């Protein structure tokens, strides 16, 4: 009985730590190092459940739970003990919510041959299952683009989107043949996924489609325009951000542009309550100024937005960011601005390059890294895709391979590299 108590404690702790780890993966105030520390505690509890007796006593019963993290933990443990067939059987017979939780564990599991086993489920007629499996395979990055491309015409939009996300690097001939129809889809998320797949394949037509999507006020297309565009694209985004309605999404995108006009504009927004912290984050990412110490407000100095009757009290990721000390940051900017050159793109205060991008992927907040790896994939034609939702040791292995390649990445507009 004592062992069962120990296993139940491991299960409870693993479920709690799983949730914490998932939150850290997208947090604006967590780094790769801090996430690895959370992950280590999670892995310890997962290991504590890796006994055959524990499977019957607490792991299999956990599948009856309504807690997603508990189901993910149970799935991960069963996989680690070789029960792949059982997991896939449970996946086929599960409802939507537990299916999502199981797929998340399948996505991060490192069991050998799992991607091939998952591919066999694509032959079944369950449309939701096919879409979930394609999403899982895209996250695992273990399936060939040619296999995934078979699902580009799938009837379910989620399946098409997942196949597009996973099919990297997509051979140019295949991309030119299949992407035009997807870029013209009536479904905006399919168009956006096709844009990114096309950019990664090096196609100019994808960049043209990106511009159309950005001018149609699609937030993710604005991000792609920021990382791949030139001065005129930054000016367009700055102009768009002058409208209160679109400002938060555009400021987020501008933080990846690294252009002087974006830095100036973000400095202007540091005292605008609705976007002050978001603008501070973007300004910091571009200029390299850390918003801490004298450049951030003390907790007792922070504005109380709850007292503002017009404030949007929706919980946002940037709520965990520091409030910039406006006078101190602007004072620093007045002294430092002259070393930033118009026409040059910057990241962390340095001219953009492959080395600087790798540095940013090591040190930037977890939520910003999801965008930075997209740029890495695009600029390397899909040769380097960092799995930012995987366990951190897998991320570090992918980063080490990219560093070892001694990447030479241009800082100019992306369009100059496309065909």
CORLIN-V764741 format. One record per residue. RES is the residue in three letters. SS is DSSP state (hx for helix, st for strand, lp for the rest). PHI is phi in whole degrees, 0 to 359 (NA if undefined). D_CENTER is the distance of its C-alpha to the mean C-alpha in Angstrom with 2 decimals. Layout:
BEGIN
[[RES | SS | PHI | D_CENTER] [RES | SS | PHI | D_CENTER]]
END
This chain:
BEGIN
[[UNK | lp | NA | 42.69] [UNK | hx | 298 | 41.42] [UNK | hx | 297 | 38.95] [UNK | hx | 299 | 37.62] [UNK | hx | 299 | 37.14] [UNK | hx | 295 | 35.19] [UNK | hx | 294 | 32.96] [UNK | hx | 297 | 32.40] [UNK | hx | 294 | 31.40] [UNK | hx | 300 | 28.92] [UNK | hx | 295 | 27.48] [UNK | hx | 300 | 27.30] [UNK | hx | 293 | 25.70] [UNK | hx | 298 | 23.21] [UNK | hx | 296 | 22.14] [UNK | hx | 296 | 21.84] [UNK | hx | 292 | 19.96] [UNK | hx | 298 | 17.53] [UNK | hx | 298 | 16.69] [UNK | hx | 299 | 16.48] [UNK | hx | 294 | 14.15] [UNK | hx | 300 | 11.71] [UNK | hx | 295 | 12.04] [UNK | hx | 296 | 11.63] [UNK | hx | 298 | 8.23] [UNK | lp | 238 | 7.02] [UNK | lp | 282 | 10.34] [UNK | lp | 281 | 11.51] [UNK | lp | 240 | 14.43] [UNK | lp | 243 | 13.37] [UNK | lp | 251 | 13.29] [UNK | hx | 299 | 12.94] [UNK | hx | 295 | 16.66] [UNK | hx | 295 | 16.78] [UNK | hx | 293 | 14.24] [UNK | hx | 298 | 16.44] [UNK | hx | 292 | 19.41] [UNK | hx | 297 | 18.25] [UNK | hx | 297 | 17.41] [UNK | hx | 300 | 20.91] [UNK | hx | 293 | 22.57] [UNK | hx | 299 | 20.79] [UNK | hx | 298 | 21.85] [UNK | hx | 298 | 25.34] [UNK | hx | 287 | 25.81] [UNK | hx | 298 | 24.51] [UNK | hx | 295 | 27.08] [UNK | hx | 294 | 29.69] [UNK | lp | 263 | 29.43] [UNK | lp | 277 | 29.80] [UNK | lp | 227 | 33.50] [UNK | hx | 302 | 35.20] [UNK | hx | 295 | 37.15] [UNK | hx | 291 | 34.06] [UNK | hx | 299 | 32.68] [UNK | hx | 287 | 35.67] [UNK | hx | 287 | 36.10] [UNK | hx | 225 | 32.70] [UNK | hx | 285 | 29.84] [UNK | hx | 297 | 31.10] [UNK | hx | 300 | 32.25] [UNK | hx | 294 | 28.73] [UNK | hx | 292 | 27.82] [UNK | hx | 275 | 30.08] [UNK | lp | 286 | 27.95] [UNK | lp | 267 | 26.18] [UNK | lp | 271 | 23.51] [UNK | hx | 300 | 20.27] [UNK | hx | 298 | 19.56] [UNK | hx | 295 | 23.14] [UNK | hx | 293 | 22.80] [UNK | hx | 298 | 19.68] [UNK | hx | 298 | 21.71] [UNK | hx | 300 | 24.77] [UNK | hx | 298 | 23.04] [UNK | hx | 298 | 21.63] [UNK | hx | 293 | 25.11] [UNK | hx | 301 | 26.97] [UNK | hx | 298 | 24.96] [UNK | hx | 295 | 25.68] [UNK | lp | 263 | 29.32] [UNK | lp | 86 | 29.50] [UNK | lp | 271 | 29.66] [UNK | hx | 295 | 27.42] [UNK | hx | 299 | 29.95] [UNK | hx | 296 | 30.22] [UNK | hx | 298 | 26.50] [UNK | hx | 294 | 26.42] [UNK | hx | 294 | 29.57] [UNK | hx | 297 | 28.13] [UNK | hx | 298 | 25.05] [UNK | hx | 298 | 27.46] [UNK | hx | 264 | 29.51] [UNK | lp | 272 | 27.02] [UNK | lp | 282 | 26.25] [UNK | hx | 298 | 22.93] [UNK | hx | 297 | 21.63] [UNK | hx | 295 | 22.53] [UNK | hx | 297 | 21.32] [UNK | hx | 299 | 17.72] [UNK | hx | 296 | 18.10] [UNK | hx | 293 | 19.76] [UNK | hx | 296 | 17.20] [UNK | hx | 296 | 14.51] [UNK | hx | 293 | 17.09] [UNK | hx | 297 | 17.91] [UNK | hx | 297 | 14.39] [UNK | hx | 262 | 14.53] [UNK | lp | 295 | 18.30] [UNK | lp | 251 | 19.85] [UNK | lp | 294 | 23.13] [UNK | lp | 296 | 24.73] [UNK | lp | 78 | 25.21] [UNK | hx | 292 | 22.87] [UNK | hx | 298 | 21.14] [UNK | hx | 297 | 24.65] [UNK | hx | 297 | 25.71] [UNK | hx | 294 | 22.88] [UNK | hx | 302 | 23.83] [UNK | hx | 295 | 27.27] [UNK | hx | 287 | 26.06] [UNK | hx | 293 | 25.16] [UNK | hx | 280 | 28.93] [UNK | lp | 281 | 29.50] [UNK | lp | 272 | 30.09] [UNK | lp | 283 | 27.70] [UNK | hx | 295 | 25.35] [UNK | hx | 297 | 22.92] [UNK | hx | 297 | 22.95] [UNK | hx | 302 | 22.36] [UNK | hx | 296 | 19.26] [UNK | hx | 297 | 17.88] [UNK | hx | 295 | 18.87] [UNK | hx | 297 | 17.28] [UNK | hx | 297 | 13.87] [UNK | hx | 293 | 14.60] [UNK | hx | 297 | 15.86] [UNK | hx | 299 | 12.88] [UNK | hx | 291 | 10.81] [UNK | hx | 284 | 13.90] [UNK | lp | 59 | 14.36] [UNK | lp | 243 | 18.04] [UNK | lp | 242 | 19.54] [UNK | lp | 292 | 21.16] [UNK | hx | 303 | 20.19] [UNK | hx | 296 | 23.78] [UNK | hx | 294 | 23.53] [UNK | hx | 294 | 20.42] [UNK | hx | 297 | 22.09] [UNK | lp | 298 | 24.87] [UNK | lp | 259 | 22.74] [UNK | lp | 299 | 21.94] [UNK | lp | 270 | 25.06] [UNK | lp | 306 | 24.32] [UNK | lp | 292 | 25.77] [UNK | lp | 271 | 22.76] [UNK | hx | 305 | 20.06] [UNK | hx | 299 | 17.28] [UNK | hx | 292 | 18.70] [UNK | hx | 298 | 18.74] [UNK | hx | 297 | 15.15] [UNK | hx | 297 | 14.08] [UNK | hx | 298 | 16.65] [UNK | hx | 294 | 15.48] [UNK | hx | 293 | 11.88] [UNK | hx | 274 | 13.59] [UNK | lp | 276 | 16.52] [UNK | lp | 227 | 15.74] [UNK | lp | 279 | 17.98] [UNK | lp | 273 | 19.94] [UNK | lp | 306 | 23.57] [UNK | hx | 302 | 24.79] [UNK | hx | 298 | 27.76] [UNK | hx | 293 | 25.77] [UNK | hx | 296 | 23.30] [UNK | hx | 294 | 26.30] [UNK | hx | 281 | 27.98] [UNK | hx | 254 | 25.33] [UNK | hx | 284 | 22.87] [UNK | hx | 307 | 25.46] [UNK | hx | 294 | 26.07] [UNK | hx | 288 | 22.41] [UNK | hx | 293 | 21.97] [UNK | lp | 260 | 24.95] [UNK | lp | 299 | 23.79] [UNK | lp | 283 | 24.66] [UNK | lp | 267 | 21.29] [UNK | hx | 298 | 18.85] [UNK | hx | 288 | 15.66] [UNK | hx | 293 | 17.48] [UNK | hx | 302 | 18.43] [UNK | hx | 294 | 14.97] [UNK | hx | 297 | 13.77] [UNK | hx | 292 | 17.10] [UNK | hx | 301 | 16.63] [UNK | hx | 293 | 13.59] [UNK | hx | 297 | 15.52] [UNK | hx | 292 | 18.56] [UNK | hx | 296 | 17.25] [UNK | hx | 294 | 16.14] [UNK | lp | 277 | 19.67] [UNK | lp | 85 | 21.17] [UNK | lp | 263 | 22.76] [UNK | hx | 296 | 24.15] [UNK | hx | 298 | 24.43] [UNK | hx | 289 | 20.64] [UNK | hx | 293 | 20.69] [UNK | hx | 297 | 23.56] [UNK | hx | 293 | 21.74] [UNK | hx | 300 | 18.76] [UNK | hx | 300 | 21.44] [UNK | hx | 296 | 22.93] [UNK | hx | 294 | 19.77] [UNK | hx | 295 | 19.12] [UNK | hx | 286 | 22.78] [UNK | lp | 270 | 22.49] [UNK | lp | 69 | 20.17] [UNK | lp | 275 | 16.97] [UNK | hx | 305 | 14.26] [UNK | hx | 294 | 11.54] [UNK | hx | 290 | 14.53] [UNK | hx | 298 | 15.45] [UNK | hx | 298 | 12.34] [UNK | hx | 297 | 13.30] [UNK | hx | 296 | 16.85] [UNK | hx | 294 | 16.21] [UNK | hx | 282 | 14.80] [UNK | hx | 249 | 17.38] [UNK | lp | 269 | 20.26] [UNK | lp | 250 | 23.37] [UNK | hx | 300 | 25.41] [UNK | hx | 294 | 26.44] [UNK | hx | 289 | 22.92] [UNK | hx | 297 | 22.20] [UNK | hx | 299 | 25.56] [UNK | hx | 299 | 24.68] [UNK | hx | 293 | 21.56] [UNK | hx | 300 | 23.72] [UNK | hx | 297 | 26.36] [UNK | hx | 293 | 24.06] [UNK | hx | 288 | 22.91] [UNK | lp | 286 | 26.58] [UNK | lp | 270 | 26.45] [UNK | lp | 306 | 25.58] [UNK | lp | 297 | 24.08] [UNK | lp | 256 | 21.16] [UNK | hx | 303 | 20.92] [UNK | hx | 303 | 17.87] [UNK | hx | 296 | 15.53] [UNK | hx | 287 | 17.35] [UNK | hx | 298 | 17.37] [UNK | hx | 303 | 13.58] [UNK | hx | 295 | 13.74] [UNK | hx | 301 | 16.79] [UNK | lp | 297 | 15.24] [UNK | lp | 258 | 13.75] [UNK | lp | 284 | 17.15] [UNK | lp | 69 | 19.04] [UNK | lp | 261 | 22.27] [UNK | hx | 301 | 25.31] [UNK | hx | 298 | 25.64] [UNK | hx | 290 | 22.21] [UNK | hx | 298 | 23.20] [UNK | hx | 301 | 26.52] [UNK | hx | 293 | 25.16] [UNK | hx | 296 | 22.71] [UNK | hx | 298 | 25.72] [UNK | hx | 292 | 27.70] [UNK | hx | 271 | 25.31] [UNK | hx | 298 | 25.36] [UNK | hx | 251 | 28.10] [UNK | lp | 265 | 26.84] [UNK | lp | 308 | 26.00] [UNK | lp | 298 | 23.51] [UNK | lp | 227 | 21.14] [UNK | hx | 303 | 22.69] [UNK | hx | 289 | 19.97] [UNK | hx | 296 | 17.23] [UNK | hx | 294 | 19.59] [UNK | hx | 296 | 20.23] [UNK | hx | 298 | 16.63] [UNK | hx | 295 | 16.46] [UNK | hx | 299 | 19.95] [UNK | hx | 297 | 19.23] [UNK | hx | 297 | 16.30] [UNK | hx | 279 | 18.67] [UNK | hx | 269 | 21.93] [UNK | lp | 88 | 21.12] [UNK | lp | 286 | 23.12] [UNK | lp | 281 | 21.99] [UNK | lp | 276 | 22.61] [UNK | lp | 211 | 24.71] [UNK | hx | 59 | 28.44] [UNK | hx | 290 | 30.46] [UNK | hx | 267 | 27.51] [UNK | st | 230 | 26.30] [UNK | lp | 285 | 28.46] [UNK | lp | 290 | 29.87] [UNK | hx | 305 | 29.06] [UNK | hx | 287 | 32.52] [UNK | hx | 265 | 32.07] [UNK | lp | 292 | 28.95] [UNK | lp | 298 | 29.73] [UNK | lp | 263 | 30.17] [UNK | hx | 292 | 28.40] [UNK | hx | 293 | 30.04] [UNK | hx | 274 | 33.30] [UNK | lp | 269 | 32.16] [UNK | lp | 297 | 33.27] [UNK | lp | 261 | 30.98] [UNK | lp | 288 | 27.80] [UNK | lp | 274 | 24.84] [UNK | lp | 267 | 24.49] [UNK | lp | 298 | 21.38] [UNK | lp | 291 | 19.06] [UNK | lp | 234 | 16.06] [UNK | hx | 304 | 13.33] [UNK | hx | 291 | 15.44] [UNK | hx | 296 | 18.40] [UNK | hx | 269 | 17.60] [UNK | lp | 270 | 17.91] [UNK | lp | 287 | 21.40] [UNK | lp | 280 | 23.83] [UNK | st | 291 | 24.84] [UNK | lp | 279 | 28.55] [UNK | hx | 303 | 29.25] [UNK | hx | 296 | 32.55] [UNK | hx | 291 | 31.41] [UNK | hx | 294 | 28.26] [UNK | hx | 294 | 30.31] [UNK | hx | 296 | 33.08] [UNK | hx | 298 | 30.85] [UNK | hx | 294 | 29.62] [UNK | hx | 299 | 33.24] [UNK | hx | 277 | 34.10] [UNK | hx | 259 | 31.07] [UNK | hx | 303 | 30.41] [UNK | hx | 297 | 33.03] [UNK | hx | 273 | 31.11] [UNK | lp | 259 | 28.32] [UNK | lp | 257 | 29.57] [UNK | lp | 296 | 29.10] [UNK | lp | 98 | 27.79] [UNK | lp | 262 | 25.73] [UNK | lp | 257 | 21.98] [UNK | st | 234 | 20.84] [UNK | st | 216 | 17.99] [UNK | lp | 56 | 18.88] [UNK | lp | 81 | 22.36] [UNK | st | 240 | 22.95] [UNK | st | 305 | 23.41] [UNK | lp | 299 | 20.36] [UNK | lp | 200 | 20.75] [UNK | hx | 298 | 19.24] [UNK | hx | 296 | 20.42] [UNK | hx | 293 | 18.95] [UNK | hx | 297 | 15.47] [UNK | hx | 295 | 15.78] [UNK | hx | 298 | 17.08] [UNK | hx | 296 | 14.22] [UNK | hx | 291 | 11.77] [UNK | hx | 277 | 14.32] [UNK | hx | 250 | 15.02] [UNK | lp | 288 | 12.40] [UNK | lp | 297 | 10.92] [UNK | hx | 299 | 8.01] [UNK | hx | 288 | 6.27] [UNK | hx | 286 | 7.42] [UNK | hx | 297 | 6.48] [UNK | hx | 297 | 3.01] [UNK | hx | 279 | 5.96] [UNK | hx | 299 | 8.51] [UNK | hx | 289 | 7.87] [UNK | hx | 294 | 8.18] [UNK | hx | 295 | 11.32] [UNK | hx | 301 | 12.47] [UNK | hx | 297 | 12.43] [UNK | hx | 294 | 14.27] [UNK | hx | 285 | 16.70] [UNK | lp | 253 | 17.56] [UNK | lp | 55 | 18.07] [UNK | lp | 79 | 15.68] [UNK | lp | 285 | 17.55] [UNK | lp | 230 | 14.78] [UNK | lp | 241 | 11.49] [UNK | lp | 269 | 9.85] [UNK | lp | 280 | 8.66] [UNK | lp | 287 | 6.17] [UNK | lp | 250 | 7.07] [UNK | lp | 264 | 10.60] [UNK | lp | 299 | 13.43] [UNK | hx | 295 | 13.52] [UNK | hx | 292 | 16.59] [UNK | hx | 292 | 14.99] [UNK | hx | 298 | 12.33] [UNK | hx | 294 | 15.44] [UNK | hx | 298 | 17.40] [UNK | hx | 293 | 15.10] [UNK | hx | 296 | 15.13] [UNK | hx | 296 | 18.88] [UNK | hx | 295 | 19.38] [UNK | hx | 294 | 17.75] [UNK | hx | 297 | 19.91] [UNK | hx | 296 | 22.85] [UNK | lp | 282 | 22.63] [UNK | lp | 48 | 23.49] [UNK | lp | 297 | 21.40] [UNK | lp | 248 | 23.21] [UNK | lp | 247 | 20.91] [UNK | lp | 289 | 22.63] [UNK | lp | 259 | 21.80] [UNK | lp | 282 | 23.51] [UNK | lp | 304 | 22.35] [UNK | hx | 298 | 20.54] [UNK | hx | 302 | 23.34] [UNK | hx | 290 | 25.80] [UNK | hx | 255 | 24.17] [UNK | lp | 264 | 24.03] [UNK | lp | 246 | 26.84]]
END
